[in-house]
Amino acid sequence: MPSPKRISLVITTYNWPDALRRSVESAWRQVRMPDEIIIADDGSGEETRALIAELQQQSPVPIIHSWQEDDGFRLNRSRNLAIAKVSSDYIVVIDGDIVMHSHFLADHQEMAKPGYCLAGRRMYMNPTLSQRVLDGYVPHMLSPGIHAHRSDLIRPVWLRNLRSSVCHKLRGFYGANMSFWHNDALKVNGFNEAFTGWGGDDLEFAIRLMNIGVHKIRIRHGATAFHIYHTESHRAISPENHAEFEKTRIESLTWCEQGLNSHLSEKASD
């Protein structure tokens, strides 16, 4: 099976520059570096803009700042704007509160194969460990303060390949740790921008991928992501998002009307 030739790392962010710094720095520690980093910024202010300019000067790989005006929670549009700037055949997406294990991208690349997308898990860190990470500490397997999925830090390749398997359930496909082929994202028109506010958008994207024949692999004992603690905002899925999700599921849709194609058209006209 052919492996990806180039990998674009898309990092979503909104007004948390301290966490974004640590996320980008973890990309620089990868044994398999990304070919480019695209920061999908959903309208952050000047502090984040200044940080990204600083990181662009320091980075060993290109960093592209993809920004849109702050007009509420428009994560999917932000993701699509970033994907429209991708120059690689494979895309890894994380959130800006994720610090990656040094083999994170290597695991995604080694597990990638045509006709599949990948879903990884997060190691949740408590507030104390999270603050240490924000202060510059690099988390590892024995770090105190990890309270979920620590066993995934045991990562021999044979165990990763044994425990990682095709999963037909939607659960577990989240933007904090996912990857897919660029061409597959084009086939389904990217993320559905009819979703506004939190909830259901990642899984709706997964449904459309599955509806074109893409299978999902849940990675175990690899692609380890450490999640920086923060208080959660209201997590109820809006009726509008739920209705959009159900429409895709019931009608077995493969294409969303409000998606990636409009941004590709804008790029072509530049």
C-alpha positions in Angstrom: 0.0 0.0 0.0 1.4 3.4 -0.9 2.2 5.7 2.0 1.5 9.5 1.9 4.3 11.4 0.2 3.5 14.7 1.9 1.7 15.4 5.2 0.0 18.7 6.0 -0.8 19.3 9.7 -3.9 21.4 10.3 -4.1 22.9 13.8 -7.4 24.5 14.8 -7.3 27.4 17.2 -9.3 30.2 18.8 -7.7 32.8 21.2 -5.5 30.5 23.3 -2.0 31.3 22.1 -0.2 29.7 25.1 -1.7 26.3 24.2 -1.1 26.9 20.4 2.6 27.5 21.1 3.0 24.2 22.8 1.1 22.4 20.1 3.2 23.8 17.3 6.4 23.1 19.3 5.4 19.5 19.6 5.2 19.4 15.8 8.8 20.4 15.7 9.8 17.4 17.9 8.3 14.9 15.5 10.5 12.1 14.2 8.5 12.5 11.0 8.1 16.3 10.5 5.0 17.7 8.8 5.7 19.1 5.4 3.7 22.2 6.3 1.6 23.4 9.2 -1.6 25.2 8.6 -3.2 27.0 11.5 -7.0 27.1 11.1 -7.8 30.2 13.1 -11.5 30.9 13.8 -11.1 34.6 14.4 -8.4 34.9 17.1 -7.1 38.4 18.1 -3.8 40.2 17.8 -2.0 38.1 20.5 -2.5 34.9 18.5 -1.5 36.7 15.3 1.7 37.9 16.8 2.5 34.5 18.2 2.0 32.9 14.8 4.3 35.5 13.2 6.9 34.6 15.7 6.5 30.8 15.1 6.8 31.3 11.4 10.2 32.8 11.9 11.4 29.9 14.1 9.8 27.0 12.3 11.8 24.4 10.3 8.8 23.9 8.1 6.4 26.4 6.5 3.6 27.7 8.7 0.5 29.1 7.0 -1.9 31.3 9.0 -5.4 30.7 7.7 -7.7 33.3 9.5 -11.3 34.2 9.2 -13.3 36.9 10.9 -14.7 36.2 14.4 -18.4 35.7 13.7 -19.3 33.0 16.3 -18.3 29.4 16.4 -17.5 28.5 12.7 -15.0 25.7 13.1 -16.0 23.9 9.9 -15.5 26.9 7.8 -12.1 27.5 9.4 -11.1 23.9 8.7 -12.2 24.2 5.1 -10.3 27.4 4.6 -7.2 25.6 5.9 -7.7 22.5 3.7 -8.1 24.8 0.7 -4.4 25.9 1.3 -3.1 22.3 1.7 -0.4 21.2 -0.8 0.0 17.6 0.4 -1.7 14.3 -0.4 -2.5 13.6 3.3 -4.0 15.7 6.0 -3.7 15.3 9.8 -6.0 17.5 11.9 -5.6 18.3 15.6 -6.9 20.9 18.0 -4.8 23.7 19.3 -4.9 22.3 22.8 -3.1 19.1 21.7 0.5 18.3 22.4 1.7 15.4 20.2 3.9 12.5 21.1 7.1 12.6 19.1 5.9 9.6 16.9 2.4 11.0 16.4 2.8 11.9 12.7 4.9 8.9 12.0 2.2 6.7 13.3 -0.5 8.4 11.2 1.7 8.0 8.1 2.6 4.4 8.8 -1.1 3.5 9.4 -2.4 5.4 6.4 -3.6 3.5 3.3 -5.9 4.3 0.4 -9.6 3.9 1.2 -9.2 4.5 5.0 -9.2 7.4 7.4 -7.7 7.3 10.9 -9.0 8.2 14.3 -6.7 8.6 17.3 -7.4 9.1 21.0 -6.4 11.8 23.6 -4.6 11.5 26.9 -6.4 13.8 29.2 -4.2 15.8 31.5 -5.3 17.3 34.8 -5.0 21.0 35.5 -1.7 20.7 37.4 0.1 18.8 34.6 -1.6 21.0 32.0 -0.1 24.1 33.6 3.3 22.5 33.6 3.0 21.8 29.9 1.9 25.4 29.2 5.1 26.4 31.1 7.2 24.3 28.8 7.3 20.8 30.3 7.1 17.9 27.7 4.7 15.2 28.9 5.6 11.5 28.6 4.3 8.1 29.7 5.3 8.5 33.4 4.1 12.0 33.8 1.7 12.2 36.8 -1.6 13.8 36.0 -2.7 11.7 33.0 -6.2 10.3 33.8 -7.4 8.7 30.6 -6.0 6.2 27.9 -2.5 6.1 29.5 -2.1 2.5 28.2 -1.9 3.9 24.6 1.5 5.3 25.6 2.8 1.7 25.4 3.5 1.8 21.7 5.5 -1.0 20.2 4.7 -1.2 16.5 3.5 -4.8 16.7 1.0 -3.9 19.4 -0.2 -0.8 17.5 -0.8 -2.9 14.4 -2.5 -5.7 16.4 -4.9 -3.4 18.4 -5.7 -0.9 15.7 -8.6 -2.1 13.7 -11.4 -1.0 11.3 -14.4 0.4 13.3 -17.8 0.8 11.6 -19.1 2.9 14.6 -19.0 6.6 14.3 -17.9 7.1 17.9 -14.3 8.3 18.3 -13.8 10.3 15.1 -13.0 13.7 16.4 -11.0 16.7 15.2 -8.6 16.6 18.0 -6.9 13.6 16.4 -7.9 12.5 12.9 -6.4 12.1 9.5 -7.6 11.4 5.9 -6.5 11.6 2.3 -6.8 15.0 0.6 -8.6 13.5 -2.4 -11.2 11.9 -0.1 -11.9 15.3 1.5 -12.4 16.8 -1.9 -14.8 14.0 -2.9 -17.2 14.8 0.0 -16.7 18.6 -0.2 -14.9 18.9 3.1 -16.6 19.8 6.4 -20.2 20.9 6.4 -20.4 24.6 7.1 -24.1 24.4 7.8 -23.0 23.3 11.3 -22.6 26.3 13.5 -21.8 26.0 17.2 -20.4 22.8 18.8 -21.4 19.3 18.1 -21.9 16.6 15.5 -19.7 18.1 12.8 -16.8 15.7 13.0 -19.1 12.7 12.9 -21.2 14.1 10.0 -17.9 14.4 8.0 -17.1 10.8 8.9 -20.5 9.6 7.7 -20.0 11.1 4.3 -16.5 9.6 4.1 -18.0 6.2 4.9 -20.7 6.7 2.3 -18.1 6.9 -0.4 -16.5 3.7 0.8 -13.8 5.1 3.1 -13.3 2.9 6.2 -12.3 4.2 9.6 -9.4 2.8 11.6 -9.2 3.5 15.3 -5.6 3.7 16.3 -4.5 2.1 19.6 -1.0 2.3 21.1 0.1 5.0 18.7 -0.6 8.6 17.4 -0.6 9.6 21.1 -2.1 13.1 21.8 -1.9 14.9 25.2 -4.9 17.1 25.8 -4.3 20.3 27.8 -7.0 20.8 30.4 -9.6 23.6 30.1 -13.1 24.2 31.3 -15.7 23.0 28.9 -18.2 25.3 27.4 -21.9 24.3 26.9 -21.8 21.0 25.0 -25.5 20.5 24.0 -25.8 19.9 20.2 -28.2 22.5 18.7 -31.4 21.3 17.1 -30.1 22.7 13.8 -26.9 20.7 14.0 -28.8 17.6 15.0 -31.2 17.9 12.1 -28.2 18.4 9.7 -26.5 15.3 11.1 -29.7 13.2 10.8 -30.3 14.3 7.3 -26.8 13.1 6.2 -27.3 9.8 8.1 -30.8 8.9 6.9 -30.3 10.0 3.3 -26.8 8.5 3.1 -25.4 11.7 1.7 -21.8 12.0 0.4 -21.7 15.7 -0.4 -22.5 18.8 1.6 -23.8 21.9 -0.2 -21.9 24.4 2.1 -18.4 23.1 2.0 -14.8 23.1 0.7 -15.6 23.9 -3.0 -16.4 27.5 -2.5 -12.9 28.2 -1.0 -11.2 26.2 -3.7 -12.9 28.5 -6.2 -11.7 31.6 -4.3 -8.2 30.2 -4.3 -8.3 29.5 -8.1 -9.4 33.1 -8.7 -6.5 34.7 -6.6 
